[in-house]
Amino acid sequence: MMAKTTKTMKLTFLNGEKKKISITLGDAVDNLTADQVRGAMNTIAEADAFEKDGVAYYHTPQSAAYIERTVTDIFNDSAESAVELAAKQD
């Protein structure tokens, strides 16, 4: 069996209507501090560059987390394994 682990970072904000909205980033730098990530999220929020119908998308930083996902093929007769396909999705 072949296993592939991927790691992403999920940034969650409240939009201008206090609803949760997230950004998921692949290939995030490991071991960032809360202050580093919060600073980056504040920069995104302060840029006020993303909105829809007059509502700011990334208004208030709420949380950040590293997400690790492991995909293990049991069997795969296709040209690309599920592990390779999963890696492309991240």
KOLZA-100343 format. One record per atom (N, C-alpha, C, O, CB): x, y, z; atom name; residue number from 1. Coordinates in pm, 1 decimal. Glycine has a CB too. Example, Ala and Ser with C-alpha at 12.3 -4.5 7.8 and 13.67 -1.06 7.14 Angstrom:
<mifis>
MIFI        X        Y        Z site pos
MIFI   1319.0   -569.0    780.0    N   1
MIFI   1230.0   -450.0    780.0   CA   1
MIFI   1320.0   -330.0    780.0    C   1
MIFI   1423.6   -331.9    846.5    O   1
MIFI   1130.8   -447.3    904.6   CB   1
MIFI   1285.0   -225.0    708.0    N   2
MIFI   1367.0   -106.0    714.0   CA   2
MIFI   1290.0      3.0    787.0    C   2
MIFI   1340.9    113.8    803.9    O   2
MIFI   1408.4    -59.8    572.5   CB   2
</mifis>
This chain:
<mifis>
MIFI        X        Y        Z site pos
MIFI     83.4   -118.2      0.0    N   1
MIFI      0.0      0.0      0.0   CA   1
MIFI     87.9    124.5      0.0    C   1
MIFI    195.2    128.5     60.1    O   1
MIFI    -94.9     -0.2    121.1   CB   1
MIFI     38.0    224.9    -69.5    N   2
MIFI    110.5    350.9    -78.5   CA   2
MIFI     30.6    459.8     -5.6    C   2
MIFI    -90.2    472.7    -25.4    O   2
MIFI    135.7    390.2   -227.6   CB   2
MIFI     98.6    537.0     77.9    N   3
MIFI     30.5    644.2    151.1   CA   3
MIFI     94.6    777.7    117.5    C   3
MIFI    215.7    787.2     97.2    O   3
MIFI     35.1    618.9    303.8   CB   3
MIFI     12.3    879.0    112.1    N   4
MIFI     58.8   1014.7     84.9   CA   4
MIFI     -7.6   1106.5    187.2    C   4
MIFI   -130.2   1109.3    198.8    O   4
MIFI     25.6   1059.4    -63.4   CB   4
MIFI     74.0   1181.6    261.2    N   5
MIFI     21.8   1277.7    357.1   CA   5
MIFI     44.5   1417.7    303.0    C   5
MIFI    154.6   1451.7    259.5    O   5
MIFI     88.3   1260.4    496.2   CB   5
MIFI    -59.5   1497.9    306.1    N   6
MIFI    -49.2   1636.9    262.9   CA   6
MIFI    -83.6   1726.8    380.5    C   6
MIFI   -158.8   1687.8    469.8    O   6
MIFI   -142.5   1665.6    141.6   CB   6
MIFI    -28.7   1845.9    379.8    N   7
MIFI    -53.0   1940.9    487.4   CA   7
MIFI    -94.0   2073.3    426.3    C   7
MIFI    -25.5   2126.5    338.9    O   7
MIFI     72.2   1957.7    577.7   CB   7
MIFI   -205.0   2125.7    472.4    N   8
MIFI   -253.4   2255.6    427.2   CA   8
MIFI   -277.5   2343.8    549.6    C   8
MIFI   -275.5   2296.9    663.4    O   8
MIFI   -383.6   2240.9    341.9   CB   8
MIFI   -300.1   2470.7    523.8    N   9
MIFI   -337.4   2562.0    631.1   CA   9
MIFI   -474.4   2619.1    598.6    C   9
MIFI   -498.9   2664.3    486.7    O   9
MIFI   -231.5   2675.7    649.3   CB   9
MIFI   -562.9   2616.8    696.6    N  10
MIFI   -698.0   2670.8    679.5   CA  10
MIFI   -710.4   2797.4    762.6    C  10
MIFI   -694.1   2795.0    884.6    O  10
MIFI   -806.8   2566.4    720.6   CB  10
MIFI   -739.7   2909.0    694.6    N  11
MIFI   -760.6   3036.8    760.0   CA  11
MIFI   -909.6   3066.0    759.2    C  11
MIFI   -971.8   3067.4    652.9    O  11
MIFI   -680.2   3150.5    690.2   CB  11
MIFI   -967.0   3089.2    874.9    N  12
MIFI  -1110.2   3116.2    884.5   CA  12
MIFI  -1132.5   3259.8    930.1    C  12
MIFI  -1073.2   3306.8   1027.3    O  12
MIFI  -1178.7   3016.9    981.7   CB  12
MIFI  -1219.8   3327.5    856.9    N  13
MIFI  -1255.9   3466.4    884.8   CA  13
MIFI  -1406.2   3474.7    905.1    C  13
MIFI  -1479.4   3382.3    869.7    O  13
MIFI  -1210.2   3560.9    769.7   CB  13
MIFI  -1452.0   3584.6    961.7    N  14
MIFI  -1593.0   3620.5    957.6   CA  14
MIFI  -1605.3   3725.1    847.7    C  14
MIFI  -1524.0   3817.1    839.6    O  14
MIFI  -1646.0   3674.4   1098.1   CB  14
MIFI  -1707.6   3710.9    762.8    N  15
MIFI  -1727.5   3811.7    659.6   CA  15
MIFI  -1801.3   3930.9    720.1    C  15
MIFI  -1827.0   3933.2    840.5    O  15
MIFI  -1806.2   3753.1    538.7   CB  15
MIFI  -1835.0   4028.3    638.8    N  16
MIFI  -1901.6   4148.4    687.0   CA  16
MIFI  -2038.8   4123.6    747.0    C  16
MIFI  -2094.3   4210.8    813.9    O  16
MIFI  -1914.1   4245.1    576.2   CB  16
MIFI  -2094.1   4004.6    723.4    N  17
MIFI  -2224.0   3967.8    781.1   CA  17
MIFI  -2209.1   3867.9    894.8    C  17
MIFI  -2306.3   3804.4    935.7    O  17
MIFI  -2315.0   3910.0    673.6   CB  17
MIFI  -2085.9   3854.2    946.1    N  18
MIFI  -2054.2   3764.7   1058.4   CA  18
MIFI  -2073.6   3617.1   1025.5    C  18
MIFI  -2098.8   3536.6   1115.1    O  18
MIFI  -2139.4   3800.2   1177.3   CB  18
MIFI  -2061.9   3580.6    896.8    N  19
MIFI  -2066.3   3440.3    856.4   CA  19
MIFI  -1923.8   3392.5    832.0    C  19
MIFI  -1839.2   3468.5    784.9    O  19
MIFI  -2154.6   3420.6    728.9   CB  19
MIFI  -1897.5   3264.6    864.8    N  20
MIFI  -1763.9   3209.2    846.6   CA  20
MIFI  -1732.6   3188.6    698.9    C  20
MIFI  -1817.0   3145.3    620.5    O  20
MIFI  -1750.4   3077.2    922.0   CB  20
MIFI  -1608.2   3221.0    663.7    N  21
MIFI  -1557.7   3196.4    528.9   CA  21
MIFI  -1409.8   3159.3    544.2    C  21
MIFI  -1338.7   3218.3    625.5    O  21
MIFI  -1577.7   3323.2    433.6   CB  21
MIFI  -1364.5   3062.0    466.3    N  22
MIFI  -1228.6   3010.8    484.3   CA  22
MIFI  -1146.4   3016.3    356.6    C  22
MIFI  -1199.1   3016.6    245.3    O  22
MIFI  -1233.4   2869.0    534.6   CB  22
MIFI  -1016.3   3020.5    376.6    N  23
MIFI   -917.5   3007.4    269.8   CA  23
MIFI   -833.0   2885.8    307.4    C  23
MIFI   -787.5   2875.6    421.4    O  23
MIFI   -828.5   3140.0    252.4   CB  23
MIFI   -811.6   2794.4    214.2    N  24
MIFI   -723.7   2680.7    238.6   CA  24
MIFI   -601.7   2695.5    149.1    C  24
MIFI   -613.9   2709.7     27.5    O  24
MIFI   -796.9   2544.8    212.4   CB  24
MIFI   -484.6   2692.1    210.2    N  25
MIFI   -359.0   2712.8    139.1   CA  25
MIFI   -276.6   2584.9    139.4    C  25
MIFI   -251.4   2527.5    245.4    O  25
MIFI   -279.2   2828.0    202.1   CB  25
MIFI   -234.8   2540.0     22.1    N  26
MIFI   -145.5   2425.9     12.1   CA  26
MIFI     -2.2   2470.0     33.5    C  26
MIFI     30.3   2587.4     15.9    O  26
MIFI   -160.6   2356.6   -123.2   CB  26
MIFI     81.8   2378.5     70.5    N  27
MIFI    225.1   2404.5     86.9   CA  27
MIFI    254.4   2518.8    183.0    C  27
MIFI    344.5   2599.0    158.1    O  27
MIFI    287.0   2434.9    -46.7   CB  27
MIFI    180.5   2527.1    291.0    N  28
MIFI    204.4   2631.1    391.1   CA  28
MIFI    334.4   2601.9    464.8    C  28
MIFI    370.8   2485.9    484.4    O  28
MIFI     86.0   2640.4    490.9   CB  28
MIFI    403.2   2706.2    505.0    N  29
MIFI    526.9   2692.4    581.6   CA  29
MIFI    493.9   2628.6    716.2    C  29
MIFI    397.5   2667.5    782.1    O  29
MIFI    597.3   2830.9    600.9   CB  29
MIFI    573.9   2531.2    756.1    N  30
MIFI    554.6   2465.3    885.8   CA  30
MIFI    596.2   2557.5   1000.5    C  30
MIFI    679.2   2646.8    983.7    O  30
MIFI    634.8   2333.7    891.9   CB  30
MIFI    537.6   2533.9   1114.8    N  31
MIFI    578.9   2595.2   1241.0   CA  31
MIFI    565.5   2746.8   1245.9    C  31
MIFI    644.0   2812.9   1313.8    O  31
MIFI    719.4   2559.1   1268.7   CB  31
MIFI    468.5   2802.7   1176.2    N  32
MIFI    442.1   2945.3   1189.5   CA  32
MIFI    380.3   2970.9   1326.5    C  32
MIFI    306.6   2887.1   1378.4    O  32
MIFI    348.6   2996.2   1075.5   CB  32
MIFI    409.9   3085.0   1384.1    N  33
MIFI    353.8   3118.2   1514.9   CA  33
MIFI    215.2   3180.2   1498.0    C  33
MIFI    177.5   3223.8   1389.3    O  33
MIFI    447.5   3214.9   1591.8   CB  33
MIFI    141.3   3182.8   1607.2    N  34
MIFI      9.3   3245.7   1604.9   CA  34
MIFI     22.0   3392.5   1564.7    C  34
MIFI    -60.4   3443.0   1488.5    O  34
MIFI    -59.7   3233.3   1742.8   CB  34
MIFI    124.6   3461.3   1615.1    N  35
MIFI    143.0   3602.8   1581.1   CA  35
MIFI    171.4   3621.6   1432.2    C  35
MIFI    121.2   3716.1   1371.3    O  35
MIFI    257.3   3662.7   1663.6   CB  35
MIFI    251.3   3532.6   1373.0    N  36
MIFI    281.2   3543.3   1229.7   CA  36
MIFI    155.6   3524.2   1145.5    C  36
MIFI    130.0   3601.1   1052.8    O  36
MIFI    387.2   3440.2   1189.4   CB  36
MIFI     77.9   3422.0   1177.8    N  37
MIFI    -42.3   3391.9   1099.7   CA  37
MIFI   -148.3   3499.7   1122.3    C  37
MIFI   -213.7   3543.8   1027.8    O  37
MIFI    -98.3   3252.6   1137.2   CB  37
MIFI   -164.9   3541.2   1246.3    N  38
MIFI   -262.3   3646.8   1276.6   CA  38
MIFI   -225.0   3775.7   1202.2    C  38
MIFI   -312.5   3844.9   1150.1    O  38
MIFI   -269.2   3672.6   1430.1   CB  38
MIFI    -96.6   3807.3   1197.4    N  39
MIFI    -51.1   3925.9   1125.1   CA  39
MIFI    -84.5   3918.3    976.7    C  39
MIFI   -130.6   4015.9    917.4    O  39
MIFI     98.6   3943.9   1143.2   CB  39
MIFI    -60.9   3801.5    917.2    N  40
MIFI    -93.3   3782.6    775.5   CA  40
MIFI   -243.7   3793.7    752.8    C  40
MIFI   -287.8   3853.9    654.9    O  40
MIFI    -42.0   3645.9    725.9   CB  40
MIFI   -321.7   3736.0    842.6    N  41
MIFI   -467.5   3742.3    829.2   CA  41
MIFI   -518.4   3885.9    846.1    C  41
MIFI   -611.0   3928.2    776.8    O  41
MIFI   -534.6   3649.8    932.6   CB  41
MIFI   -457.4   3959.9    938.2    N  42
MIFI   -495.8   4100.4    955.0   CA  42
MIFI   -465.0   4180.7    829.2    C  42
MIFI   -541.5   4269.5    791.5    O  42
MIFI   -423.4   4162.0   1075.8   CB  42
MIFI   -353.1   4149.7    764.4    N  43
MIFI   -317.6   4217.6    639.2   CA  43
MIFI   -422.4   4189.7    532.0    C  43
MIFI   -462.8   4280.2    458.9    O  43
MIFI   -178.1   4172.6    590.3   CB  43
MIFI   -466.2   4064.7    523.0    N  44
MIFI   -571.3   4028.9    426.2   CA  44
MIFI   -698.9   4105.7    457.8    C  44
MIFI   -761.8   4162.0    368.3    O  44
MIFI   -598.7   3875.7    427.7   CB  44
MIFI   -736.8   4108.0    584.8    N  45
MIFI   -860.9   4176.0    625.1   CA  45
MIFI   -852.3   4326.5    597.9    C  45
MIFI   -947.3   4386.6    547.8    O  45
MIFI   -889.9   4150.9    775.0   CB  45
MIFI   -738.6   4386.1    631.2    N  46
MIFI   -722.4   4530.4    615.1   CA  46
MIFI   -714.9   4572.1    468.5    C  46
MIFI   -747.0   4686.2    435.2    O  46
MIFI   -598.0   4576.6    687.6   CB  46
MIFI   -673.2   4482.3    381.6    N  47
MIFI   -665.2   4514.5    238.9   CA  47
MIFI   -803.8   4538.5    180.4    C  47
MIFI   -819.0   4612.8     83.4    O  47
MIFI   -594.5   4401.8    162.2   CB  47
MIFI   -904.3   4475.5    239.4    N  48
MIFI  -1043.0   4493.3    195.9   CA  48
MIFI  -1056.9   4476.5     44.7    C  48
MIFI  -1128.3   4551.7    -21.7    O  48
MIFI  -1094.3   4631.3    238.0   CB  48
MIFI   -986.9   4376.3     -7.7    N  49
MIFI   -979.3   4357.2   -152.4   CA  49
MIFI  -1078.6   4254.9   -205.9    C  49
MIFI  -1093.2   4241.1   -327.3    O  49
MIFI   -840.8   4315.6   -190.0   CB  49
MIFI  -1146.8   4183.3   -117.8    N  50
MIFI  -1236.6   4077.4   -161.4   CA  50
MIFI  -1375.9   4102.4   -106.9    C  50
MIFI  -1395.8   4109.9     14.3    O  50
MIFI  -1184.9   3939.8   -116.6   CB  50
MIFI  -1472.1   4115.2   -197.0    N  51
MIFI  -1610.2   4134.5   -153.8   CA  51
MIFI  -1705.6   4082.8   -260.2    C  51
MIFI  -1669.4   4064.2   -376.4    O  51
MIFI  -1638.0   4283.0   -123.9   CB  51
MIFI  -1826.5   4060.9   -217.1    N  52
MIFI  -1932.9   4019.9   -308.6   CA  52
MIFI  -2059.5   4091.1   -264.8    C  52
MIFI  -2097.1   4086.8   -147.6    O  52
MIFI  -1952.5   3863.4   -310.0   CB  52
MIFI  -2123.6   4155.3   -358.1    N  53
MIFI  -2246.9   4229.4   -330.4   CA  53
MIFI  -2230.2   4327.0   -214.6    C  53
MIFI  -2320.9   4344.5   -133.2    O  53
MIFI  -2360.1   4132.9   -300.0   CB  53
MIFI  -2112.9   4390.5   -208.0    N  54
MIFI  -2087.8   4491.6   -105.7   CA  54
MIFI  -2053.1   4437.5     31.6    C  54
MIFI  -2039.9   4514.8    126.4    O  54
MIFI  -2205.3   4577.7    -93.5   CB  54
MIFI  -2037.9   4304.6     44.8    N  55
MIFI  -2004.2   4243.6    173.5   CA  55
MIFI  -1858.8   4196.8    169.1    C  55
MIFI  -1820.9   4118.0     82.5    O  55
MIFI  -2100.2   4124.4    206.6   CB  55
MIFI  -1778.1   4246.1    262.9    N  56
MIFI  -1637.5   4205.7    269.9   CA  56
MIFI  -1628.0   4056.7    301.4    C  56
MIFI  -1691.4   4008.4    395.2    O  56
MIFI  -1561.5   4288.7    376.6   CB  56
MIFI  -1547.0   3982.8    221.1    N  57
MIFI  -1529.8   3839.2    243.7   CA  57
MIFI  -1448.2   3810.6    369.8    C  57
MIFI  -1492.1   3735.0    456.5    O  57
MIFI  -1462.4   3774.9    123.0   CB  57
MIFI  -1331.8   3869.8    379.9    N  58
MIFI  -1238.1   3836.5    487.4   CA  58
MIFI  -1228.1   3956.1    581.6    C  58
MIFI  -1128.7   4028.7    581.5    O  58
MIFI  -1097.1   3798.0    430.3   CB  58
MIFI  -1332.1   3975.2    661.7    N  59
MIFI  -1346.6   4094.9    744.9   CA  59
MIFI  -1273.7   4082.6    878.4    C  59
MIFI  -1200.1   4173.2    917.2    O  59
MIFI  -1493.2   4122.9    769.8   CB  59
MIFI  -1293.7   3971.2    948.7    N  60
MIFI  -1238.2   3954.7   1083.1   CA  60
MIFI  -1171.4   3817.2   1096.0    C  60
MIFI  -1239.0   3714.9   1084.4    O  60
MIFI  -1349.1   3971.5   1190.6   CB  60
MIFI  -1038.9   3813.6   1120.1    N  61
MIFI   -972.8   3684.2   1141.4   CA  61
MIFI  -1034.2   3612.5   1261.9    C  61
MIFI  -1056.8   3672.8   1366.8    O  61
MIFI   -820.1   3703.4   1162.4   CB  61
MIFI  -1061.0   3481.8   1244.4    N  62
MIFI  -1120.8   3405.8   1354.0   CA  62
MIFI  -1033.5   3290.1   1401.0    C  62
MIFI  -1018.2   3269.4   1521.4    O  62
MIFI  -1255.2   3353.1   1311.8   CB  62
MIFI   -975.6   3213.9   1306.7    N  63
MIFI   -891.9   3100.7   1348.4   CA  63
MIFI   -800.8   3058.9   1233.4    C  63
MIFI   -821.7   3095.4   1117.7    O  63
MIFI   -979.6   2980.7   1394.5   CB  63
MIFI   -699.3   2981.4   1269.5    N  64
MIFI   -608.0   2923.4   1170.6   CA  64
MIFI   -566.0   2786.4   1220.6    C  64
MIFI   -547.0   2766.1   1340.5    O  64
MIFI   -482.9   3015.5   1146.0   CB  64
MIFI   -551.6   2692.0   1127.7    N  65
MIFI   -513.5   2556.3   1167.4   CA  65
MIFI   -437.1   2488.3   1054.8    C  65
MIFI   -463.8   2510.9    936.8    O  65
MIFI   -638.0   2473.2   1205.5   CB  65
MIFI   -342.3   2405.1   1093.3    N  66
MIFI   -280.0   2314.4    997.4   CA  66
MIFI   -370.8   2192.4    986.3    C  66
MIFI   -417.3   2140.0   1087.5    O  66
MIFI   -133.3   2274.2   1041.1   CB  66
MIFI   -395.8   2147.6    864.6    N  67
MIFI   -477.3   2029.1    841.0   CA  67
MIFI   -388.3   1925.7    772.0    C  67
MIFI   -332.2   1952.7    665.8    O  67
MIFI   -605.2   2062.7    754.4   CB  67
MIFI   -375.6   1808.4    832.0    N  68
MIFI   -299.6   1699.8    770.3   CA  68
MIFI   -396.9   1592.4    725.2    C  68
MIFI   -488.9   1554.6    797.8    O  68
MIFI   -193.8   1641.3    868.8   CB  68
MIFI   -374.5   1544.3    604.2    N  69
MIFI   -461.9   1442.1    547.0   CA  69
MIFI   -375.2   1331.7    488.9    C  69
MIFI   -280.5   1357.8    414.7    O  69
MIFI   -556.2   1502.3    438.2   CB  69
MIFI   -408.8   1208.1    523.4    N  70
MIFI   -336.1   1093.2    470.6   CA  70
MIFI   -430.1   1010.4    385.1    C  70
MIFI   -539.0    972.9    428.6    O  70
MIFI   -275.7   1007.5    584.8   CB  70
MIFI   -386.6    982.2    262.4    N  71
MIFI   -461.3    896.2    170.8   CA  71
MIFI   -377.2    771.1    148.2    C  71
MIFI   -259.9    779.6    111.8    O  71
MIFI   -493.7    969.7     34.3   CB  71
MIFI   -438.0    655.9    170.2    N  72
MIFI   -368.5    528.5    151.0   CA  72
MIFI   -444.2    444.9     49.8    C  72
MIFI   -561.0    411.5     70.3    O  72
MIFI   -353.9    451.9    285.0   CB  72
MIFI   -377.1    411.0    -60.2    N  73
MIFI   -437.4    321.8   -159.3   CA  73
MIFI   -449.8    181.4   -101.9    C  73
MIFI   -355.1    130.0    -42.4    O  73
MIFI   -354.1    319.9   -289.5   CB  73
MIFI   -564.9    119.6   -119.1    N  74
MIFI   -581.5    -21.8    -88.1   CA  74
MIFI   -546.5   -100.0   -213.2    C  74
MIFI   -467.0   -193.9   -209.1    O  74
MIFI   -727.1    -54.1    -39.2   CB  74
MIFI   -606.8    -60.2   -324.9    N  75
MIFI   -565.3   -106.0   -456.6   CA  75
MIFI   -611.5     -2.0   -555.3    C  75
MIFI   -704.7     73.6   -528.1    O  75
MIFI   -622.9   -247.6   -490.8   CB  75
MIFI   -546.0      2.2   -671.1    N  76
MIFI   -584.5     97.9   -772.8   CA  76
MIFI   -533.0     49.3   -907.2    C  76
MIFI   -412.3     39.7   -929.2    O  76
MIFI   -530.4    239.4   -740.1   CB  76
MIFI   -625.6     18.8   -996.4    N  77
MIFI   -589.6    -31.6  -1128.0   CA  77
MIFI   -581.3     79.4  -1233.3    C  77
MIFI   -553.2     51.7  -1350.0    O  77
MIFI   -689.6   -136.1  -1171.6   CB  77
MIFI   -605.5    204.6  -1193.2    N  78
MIFI   -601.5    314.1  -1290.3   CA  78
MIFI   -458.5    362.2  -1310.4    C  78
MIFI   -366.6    323.9  -1238.1    O  78
MIFI   -691.0    430.7  -1244.5   CB  78
MIFI   -443.3    447.0  -1410.7    N  79
MIFI   -311.3    500.6  -1441.7   CA  79
MIFI   -259.3    587.5  -1327.5    C  79
MIFI   -139.5    587.7  -1299.2    O  79
MIFI   -315.8    581.4  -1571.7   CB  79
MIFI   -349.6    661.8  -1261.2    N  80
MIFI   -311.2    744.1  -1147.8   CA  80
MIFI   -373.3    685.9  -1021.6    C  80
MIFI   -491.6    652.0  -1020.0    O  80
MIFI   -354.8    891.6  -1168.4   CB  80
MIFI   -294.5    674.4   -917.3    N  81
MIFI   -346.7    621.0   -791.8   CA  81
MIFI   -428.4    727.9   -720.5    C  81
MIFI   -418.7    846.6   -751.7    O  81
MIFI   -231.7    571.0   -701.2   CB  81
MIFI   -507.8    684.7   -625.9    N  82
MIFI   -585.2    778.0   -544.6   CA  82
MIFI   -491.6    872.7   -468.7    C  82
MIFI   -525.5    988.5   -444.7    O  82
MIFI   -676.2    701.3   -445.8   CB  82
MIFI   -375.2    822.9   -431.7    N  83
MIFI   -276.1    904.1   -362.5   CA  83
MIFI   -232.0   1019.5   -452.5    C  83
MIFI   -224.2   1133.4   -406.6    O  83
MIFI   -154.6    818.2   -320.4   CB  83
MIFI   -203.3    992.1   -579.1    N  84
MIFI   -161.6   1096.4   -672.7   CA  84
MIFI   -274.9   1194.9   -701.1    C  84
MIFI   -251.9   1315.5   -710.3    O  84
MIFI   -113.1   1033.6   -803.4   CB  84
MIFI   -396.3   1143.8   -714.8    N  85
MIFI   -510.0   1231.1   -737.7   CA  85
MIFI   -535.9   1320.4   -617.0    C  85
MIFI   -567.1   1438.4   -632.9    O  85
MIFI   -634.0   1148.9   -770.0   CB  85
MIFI   -523.4   1265.4   -496.8    N  86
MIFI   -545.0   1343.5   -374.9   CA  86
MIFI   -441.0   1454.6   -364.8    C  86
MIFI   -472.8   1566.0   -323.4    O  86
MIFI   -539.1   1252.7   -249.8   CB  86
MIFI   -318.1   1424.7   -402.2    N  87
MIFI   -212.6   1525.3   -396.5   CA  87
MIFI   -242.7   1642.2   -487.9    C  87
MIFI   -208.3   1756.0   -455.9    O  87
MIFI    -78.8   1464.1   -433.4   CB  87
MIFI   -307.0   1616.1   -602.4    N  88
MIFI   -343.2   1722.5   -696.4   CA  88
MIFI   -455.0   1810.4   -642.9    C  88
MIFI   -464.2   1927.8   -678.5    O  88
MIFI   -384.7   1662.9   -829.6   CB  88
MIFI   -541.1   1753.9   -556.8    N  89
MIFI   -654.4   1829.0   -502.4   CA  89
MIFI   -610.5   1927.6   -395.0    C  89
MIFI   -679.8   2026.3   -370.4    O  89
MIFI   -758.1   1733.7   -445.2   CB  89
MIFI   -498.1   1903.2   -331.5    N  90
MIFI   -452.8   1989.0   -221.8   CA  90
MIFI   -377.9   2109.6   -272.7    C  90
MIFI   -332.8   2192.3   -193.5    O  90
MIFI   -365.0   1911.3   -126.3   CB  90
</mifis>
